[in-house]
Amino acid sequence: MDFTEIDREDFRNLLVEIAEAHMPFGKYGPKNYPPRGVSLIDLPPEY
């Protein structure tokens, strides 16, 4: 597998995008979570 270089700004933007990503409504429906859903960092390991 060949890995290509990623420039610093692209990598920073990728990390920002991941940090801001949410899973809509989580596992148990909208009544238990905010409208935006759960941030990826707060999801349980089984996800």
The first five atom37 places (N, CA, C, CB, O) and aatype in JSON, in Angstrom:
{
  "aatype": [12, 3, 13, 16, 6, 9, 3, 1, 6, 3, 13, 1, 2, 10, 10, 19, 6, 9, 0, 6, 0, 8, 12, 14, 13, 7, 11, 18, 7, 14, 11, 2, 18, 14, 14, 1, 7, 19, 15, 10, 9, 3, 10, 14, 14, 6, 18],
  "atom_mask": [
    [1, 1, 1, 1, 1],
    [1, 1, 1, 1, 1],
    [1, 1, 1, 1, 1],
    [1, 1, 1, 1, 1],
    [1, 1, 1, 1, 1],
    [1, 1, 1, 1, 1],
    [1, 1, 1, 1, 1],
    [1, 1, 1, 1, 1],
    [1, 1, 1, 1, 1],
    [1, 1, 1, 1, 1],
    [1, 1, 1, 1, 1],
    [1, 1, 1, 1, 1],
    [1, 1, 1, 1, 1],
    [1, 1, 1, 1, 1],
    [1, 1, 1, 1, 1],
    [1, 1, 1, 1, 1],
    [1, 1, 1, 1, 1],
    [1, 1, 1, 1, 1],
    [1, 1, 1, 1, 1],
    [1, 1, 1, 1, 1],
    [1, 1, 1, 1, 1],
    [1, 1, 1, 1, 1],
    [1, 1, 1, 1, 1],
    [1, 1, 1, 1, 1],
    [1, 1, 1, 1, 1],
    [1, 1, 1, 0, 1],
    [1, 1, 1, 1, 1],
    [1, 1, 1, 1, 1],
    [1, 1, 1, 0, 1],
    [1, 1, 1, 1, 1],
    [1, 1, 1, 1, 1],
    [1, 1, 1, 1, 1],
    [1, 1, 1, 1, 1],
    [1, 1, 1, 1, 1],
    [1, 1, 1, 1, 1],
    [1, 1, 1, 1, 1],
    [1, 1, 1, 0, 1],
    [1, 1, 1, 1, 1],
    [1, 1, 1, 1, 1],
    [1, 1, 1, 1, 1],
    [1, 1, 1, 1, 1],
    [1, 1, 1, 1, 1],
    [1, 1, 1, 1, 1],
    [1, 1, 1, 1, 1],
    [1, 1, 1, 1, 1],
    [1, 1, 1, 1, 1],
    [1, 1, 1, 1, 1]
  ],
  "atom_positions": [
    [[0.85, -1.17, 0.0], [0.0, 0.0, 0.0], [0.9, 1.24, 0.0], [-0.97, 0.0, 1.22], [1.82, 1.35, 0.81]],
    [[0.62, 2.15, -0.9], [1.38, 3.4, -0.97], [0.67, 4.49, -0.2], [1.6, 3.83, -2.42], [-0.54, 4.69, -0.36]],
    [[1.41, 5.19, 0.62], [0.86, 6.33, 1.35], [1.39, 7.6, 0.69], [1.25, 6.28, 2.87], [2.57, 7.7, 0.36]],
    [[0.51, 8.54, 0.51], [0.92, 9.81, -0.08], [1.07, 10.85, 1.02], [-0.09, 10.28, -1.14], [0.52, 10.72, 2.11]],
    [[1.82, 11.87, 0.71], [1.98, 12.98, 1.64], [0.67, 13.75, 1.75], [3.13, 13.93, 1.19], [-0.04, 13.9, 0.75]],
    [[0.36, 14.22, 2.92], [-0.8, 15.09, 3.11], [-0.25, 16.4, 3.67], [-1.88, 14.44, 4.08], [0.55, 16.4, 4.61]],
    [[-0.68, 17.49, 3.09], [-0.12, 18.74, 3.59], [-0.76, 19.1, 4.93], [-0.33, 19.88, 2.58], [-1.87, 18.66, 5.25]],
    [[-0.05, 19.88, 5.68], [-0.43, 20.21, 7.06], [-1.82, 20.82, 7.14], [0.59, 21.17, 7.66], [-2.6, 20.49, 8.04]],
    [[-2.14, 21.7, 6.22], [-3.45, 22.38, 6.23], [-4.58, 21.39, 5.92], [-3.46, 23.53, 5.2], [-5.64, 21.45, 6.54]],
    [[-4.36, 20.47, 4.97], [-5.37, 19.46, 4.67], [-5.6, 18.55, 5.87], [-4.94, 18.62, 3.45], [-6.74, 18.2, 6.18]],
    [[-4.52, 18.18, 6.55], [-4.64, 17.32, 7.72], [-5.39, 18.04, 8.84], [-3.25, 16.89, 8.2], [-6.24, 17.45, 9.51]],
    [[-5.07, 19.31, 9.05], [-5.77, 20.1, 10.06], [-7.26, 20.18, 9.74], [-5.17, 21.53, 10.15], [-8.1, 20.02, 10.63]],
    [[-7.6, 20.41, 8.48], [-9.01, 20.48, 8.07], [-9.72, 19.15, 8.27], [-9.11, 20.91, 6.61], [-10.88, 19.12, 8.67]],
    [[-9.02, 18.06, 7.99], [-9.6, 16.73, 8.21], [-9.91, 16.51, 9.69], [-8.65, 15.64, 7.69], [-10.98, 16.01, 10.03]],
    [[-8.98, 16.86, 10.56], [-9.2, 16.69, 12.0], [-10.34, 17.56, 12.51], [-7.92, 17.01, 12.77], [-11.11, 17.13, 13.36]],
    [[-10.45, 18.77, 11.99], [-11.56, 19.66, 12.38], [-12.88, 19.04, 11.94], [-11.39, 21.07, 11.76], [-13.85, 19.04, 12.71]],
    [[-12.93, 18.52, 10.73], [-14.15, 17.9, 10.22], [-14.56, 16.7, 11.06], [-13.96, 17.48, 8.76], [-15.74, 16.52, 11.36]],
    [[-13.61, 15.87, 11.45], [-13.89, 14.71, 12.29], [-14.38, 15.16, 13.67], [-12.63, 13.82, 12.44], [-15.34, 14.6, 14.2]],
    [[-13.74, 16.17, 14.23], [-14.11, 16.66, 15.56], [-15.52, 17.25, 15.58], [-13.12, 17.7, 16.04], [-16.2, 17.19, 16.61]],
    [[-15.96, 17.81, 14.46], [-17.28, 18.44, 14.41], [-18.37, 17.48, 13.93], [-17.23, 19.64, 13.51], [-19.54, 17.86, 13.9]],
    [[-18.01, 16.27, 13.54], [-18.99, 15.32, 13.01], [-19.88, 14.77, 14.12], [-18.27, 14.16, 12.29], [-19.44, 14.57, 15.25]],
    [[-21.13, 14.55, 13.78], [-22.11, 14.01, 14.72], [-22.85, 12.83, 14.1], [-23.11, 15.11, 15.16], [-23.0, 12.76, 12.88]],
    [[-23.3, 11.93, 14.94], [-24.17, 10.85, 14.5], [-25.58, 11.27, 14.89], [-23.76, 9.46, 15.15], [-25.88, 11.39, 16.08]],
    [[-26.46, 11.48, 13.91], [-27.8, 11.96, 14.22], [-28.55, 11.03, 15.18], [-28.6, 12.11, 12.95], [-28.71, 9.84, 14.92]],
    [[-28.99, 11.59, 16.29], [-29.88, 10.96, 17.26], [-29.29, 9.8, 18.03], [-31.07, 10.5, 16.57], [-29.97, 9.27, 18.92]],
    [[-28.09, 9.37, 17.75], [-27.51, 8.29, 18.52], [-28.28, 6.99, 18.36], [0.0, 0.0, 0.0], [-28.94, 6.78, 17.34]],
    [[-28.19, 6.13, 19.32], [-28.76, 4.79, 19.25], [-30.23, 4.73, 19.65], [-27.96, 3.86, 20.12], [-30.95, 3.85, 19.19]],
    [[-30.67, 5.64, 20.5], [-31.99, 5.48, 21.11], [-33.04, 6.46, 20.64], [-31.86, 5.6, 22.58], [-34.08, 6.58, 21.29]],
    [[-32.83, 7.16, 19.56], [-33.84, 8.06, 19.03], [-33.69, 9.49, 19.5], [0.0, 0.0, 0.0], [-32.94, 9.77, 20.44]],
    [[-34.4, 10.41, 18.83], [-34.22, 11.84, 19.08], [-34.63, 12.31, 20.47], [-34.98, 12.6, 18.09], [-34.13, 13.34, 20.93]],
    [[-35.5, 11.61, 21.15], [-35.95, 12.11, 22.46], [-34.84, 12.08, 23.52], [-37.13, 11.29, 22.94], [-34.92, 12.82, 24.5]],
    [[-33.83, 11.25, 23.33], [-32.75, 11.14, 24.32], [-31.5, 11.93, 23.96], [-32.38, 9.7, 24.51], [-30.54, 11.96, 24.73]],
    [[-31.49, 12.57, 22.79], [-30.29, 13.27, 22.33], [-30.65, 14.61, 21.72], [-29.53, 12.42, 21.31], [-31.79, 14.8, 21.27]],
    [[-29.72, 15.53, 21.69], [-29.98, 16.83, 21.06], [-30.23, 16.67, 19.56], [-28.79, 17.78, 21.3], [-29.86, 15.65, 18.99]],
    [[-30.86, 17.66, 18.92], [-31.21, 17.55, 17.5], [-30.03, 17.27, 16.57], [-31.88, 18.8, 17.06], [-30.18, 16.6, 15.55]],
    [[-28.86, 17.77, 16.93], [-27.68, 17.53, 16.09], [-27.15, 16.11, 16.24], [-26.58, 18.52, 16.44], [-26.37, 15.65, 15.4]],
    [[-27.56, 15.43, 17.27], [-27.08, 14.08, 17.51], [-25.92, 14.06, 18.48], [0.0, 0.0, 0.0], [-25.71, 15.01, 19.24]],
    [[-25.17, 12.99, 18.45], [-24.06, 12.77, 19.37], [-22.75, 12.96, 18.62], [-24.14, 11.34, 20.02], [-22.59, 12.45, 17.51]],
    [[-21.81, 13.68, 19.21], [-20.52, 13.83, 18.54], [-19.83, 12.47, 18.48], [-19.62, 14.88, 19.28], [-20.0, 11.64, 19.36]],
    [[-19.05, 12.27, 17.44], [-18.41, 10.97, 17.24], [-17.53, 10.58, 18.41], [-17.59, 10.98, 15.96], [-17.43, 9.39, 18.74]],
    [[-16.9, 11.53, 19.04], [-16.0, 11.24, 20.16], [-16.77, 10.69, 21.37], [-15.23, 12.5, 20.56], [-16.18, 9.99, 22.2]],
    [[-18.07, 10.99, 21.47], [-18.87, 10.55, 22.61], [-19.61, 9.24, 22.36], [-19.86, 11.61, 22.96], [-20.32, 8.76, 23.24]],
    [[-19.47, 8.67, 21.18], [-20.15, 7.41, 20.89], [-19.49, 6.26, 21.65], [-20.14, 7.12, 19.38], [-18.28, 6.28, 21.87]],
    [[-20.28, 5.27, 22.04], [-19.69, 4.1, 22.71], [-18.84, 3.29, 21.72], [-20.8, 3.21, 23.31], [-19.01, 3.42, 20.51]],
    [[-17.93, 2.48, 22.22], [-17.01, 1.72, 21.36], [-17.7, 0.82, 20.34], [-16.1, 0.88, 22.2], [-17.13, 0.58, 19.27]],
    [[-18.89, 0.32, 20.62], [-19.54, -0.59, 19.67], [-19.92, 0.08, 18.35], [-20.77, -1.19, 20.3], [-20.24, -0.6, 17.38]],
    [[-19.89, 1.39, 18.32], [-20.14, 2.07, 17.05], [-18.88, 2.09, 16.23], [-20.63, 3.5, 17.28], [-18.87, 2.62, 15.12]]
  ]
}
